[in-house]
Amino acid sequence: MSKDIGKRVLETVGKASMPVSVEYIAQRVNVGWGTALRYALELVAAGKINGMKTTKSWVFWIQNSTKEDIE
């Protein structure tokens, strides 16, 4: 995982006040939808964020995130 993109995805999810979509992540990190999904799923697999498949796509969040979780 590219540390830069992965870090930016983690920061984007961590700063959000509610679960975010792949499109939300992609727009803020300035990457394609598929790239945003890939990095978000890698972060889920690493246990850094939570993710859930919905009927439309995926949503991601950090449970009770703190500043230390993002850094």
Phi and psi in degrees as GROMACS dihedral restraints (atoms count N, CA, C in turn):
[ dihedral_restraints ]
;  ai    aj    ak    al  type     phi  dphi    fc
    3     4     5     6     1   -64.6    20    10
    4     5     6     7     1   121.5    20    10
    6     7     8     9     1   -59.2    20    10
    7     8     9    10     1   -36.4    20    10
    9    10    11    12     1   -66.0    20    10
   10    11    12    13     1   -51.5    20    10
   12    13    14    15     1   -66.2    20    10
   13    14    15    16     1   -44.8    20    10
   15    16    17    18     1   -58.7    20    10
   16    17    18    19     1   -41.6    20    10
   18    19    20    21     1   -65.7    20    10
   19    20    21    22     1   -42.4    20    10
   21    22    23    24     1   -66.1    20    10
   22    23    24    25     1   -37.8    20    10
   24    25    26    27     1   -64.1    20    10
   25    26    27    28     1   -46.6    20    10
   27    28    29    30     1   -59.3    20    10
   28    29    30    31     1   -44.4    20    10
   30    31    32    33     1   -63.5    20    10
   31    32    33    34     1   -41.7    20    10
   33    34    35    36     1   -62.4    20    10
   34    35    36    37     1   -46.3    20    10
   36    37    38    39     1   -67.2    20    10
   37    38    39    40     1   -41.1    20    10
   39    40    41    42     1   -66.4    20    10
   40    41    42    43     1   -31.5    20    10
   42    43    44    45     1   -82.6    20    10
   43    44    45    46     1   -15.5    20    10
   45    46    47    48     1   -74.7    20    10
   46    47    48    49     1   144.0    20    10
   48    49    50    51     1   -88.6    20    10
   49    50    51    52     1    -4.7    20    10
   51    52    53    54     1  -149.1    20    10
   52    53    54    55     1   166.7    20    10
   54    55    56    57     1   -55.8    20    10
   55    56    57    58     1   143.9    20    10
   57    58    59    60     1  -119.3    20    10
   58    59    60    61     1   152.9    20    10
   60    61    62    63     1   -86.3    20    10
   61    62    63    64     1   168.3    20    10
   63    64    65    66     1   -62.4    20    10
   64    65    66    67     1   -41.4    20    10
   66    67    68    69     1   -61.0    20    10
   67    68    69    70     1   -41.3    20    10
   69    70    71    72     1   -59.0    20    10
   70    71    72    73     1   -47.6    20    10
   72    73    74    75     1   -62.8    20    10
   73    74    75    76     1   -47.9    20    10
   75    76    77    78     1   -57.7    20    10
   76    77    78    79     1   -43.0    20    10
   78    79    80    81     1   -66.2    20    10
   79    80    81    82     1   -40.9    20    10
   81    82    83    84     1   -78.7    20    10
   82    83    84    85     1   -28.9    20    10
   84    85    86    87     1   -90.7    20    10
   85    86    87    88     1   -11.8    20    10
   87    88    89    90     1    63.7    20    10
   88    89    90    91     1    49.5    20    10
   90    91    92    93     1  -131.9    20    10
   91    92    93    94     1   170.5    20    10
   93    94    95    96     1   -71.5    20    10
   94    95    96    97     1   163.3    20    10
   96    97    98    99     1   -58.7    20    10
   97    98    99   100     1   -46.2    20    10
   99   100   101   102     1   -63.3    20    10
  100   101   102   103     1   -38.9    20    10
  102   103   104   105     1   -66.0    20    10
  103   104   105   106     1   -43.0    20    10
  105   106   107   108     1   -61.1    20    10
  106   107   108   109     1   -43.7    20    10
  108   109   110   111     1   -63.0    20    10
  109   110   111   112     1   -45.0    20    10
  111   112   113   114     1   -57.8    20    10
  112   113   114   115     1   -50.2    20    10
  114   115   116   117     1   -68.1    20    10
  115   116   117   118     1   -38.1    20    10
  117   118   119   120     1   -63.8    20    10
  118   119   120   121     1   -42.5    20    10
  120   121   122   123     1   -67.1    20    10
  121   122   123   124     1   -34.8    20    10
  123   124   125   126     1   -63.9    20    10
  124   125   126   127     1   -37.9    20    10
  126   127   128   129     1   -69.0    20    10
  127   128   129   130     1   -34.5    20    10
  129   130   131   132     1   -63.6    20    10
  130   131   132   133     1   -47.6    20    10
  132   133   134   135     1   -61.1    20    10
  133   134   135   136     1   -32.8    20    10
  135   136   137   138     1   -81.4    20    10
  136   137   138   139     1    -5.3    20    10
  138   139   140   141     1    79.4    20    10
  139   140   141   142     1    15.3    20    10
  141   142   143   144     1   -87.6    20    10
  142   143   144   145     1   -29.0    20    10
  144   145   146   147     1  -135.8    20    10
  145   146   147   148     1   168.7    20    10
  147   148   149   150     1  -105.5    20    10
  148   149   150   151     1   149.7    20    10
  150   151   152   153     1  -143.0    20    10
  151   152   153   154     1   152.0    20    10
  153   154   155   156     1  -144.5    20    10
  154   155   156   157     1   132.9    20    10
  156   157   158   159     1   -78.8    20    10
  157   158   159   160     1   128.5    20    10
  159   160   161   162     1  -108.8    20    10
  160   161   162   163     1   180.0    20    10
  162   163   164   165     1   -65.6    20    10
  163   164   165   166     1   -24.7    20    10
  165   166   167   168     1   -95.8    20    10
  166   167   168   169     1   -44.9    20    10
  168   169   170   171     1  -164.4    20    10
  169   170   171   172     1  -136.4    20    10
  171   172   173   174     1  -121.7    20    10
  172   173   174   175     1   152.7    20    10
  174   175   176   177     1  -129.3    20    10
  175   176   177   178     1   150.5    20    10
  177   178   179   180     1  -133.7    20    10
  178   179   180   181     1   148.4    20    10
  180   181   182   183     1  -159.1    20    10
  181   182   183   184     1   166.4    20    10
  183   184   185   186     1  -115.6    20    10
  184   185   186   187     1   123.6    20    10
  186   187   188   189     1   -69.7    20    10
  187   188   189   190     1   122.1    20    10
  189   190   191   192     1    47.2    20    10
  190   191   192   193     1    51.4    20    10
  192   193   194   195     1   -69.6    20    10
  193   194   195   196     1   148.0    20    10
  195   196   197   198     1  -126.7    20    10
  196   197   198   199     1   169.7    20    10
  198   199   200   201     1   -58.3    20    10
  199   200   201   202     1   -36.0    20    10
  201   202   203   204     1   -66.4    20    10
  202   203   204   205     1   -31.1    20    10
  204   205   206   207     1   -64.4    20    10
  205   206   207   208     1   -32.4    20    10
  207   208   209   210     1   -83.0    20    10
  208   209   210   211     1   -28.3    20    10
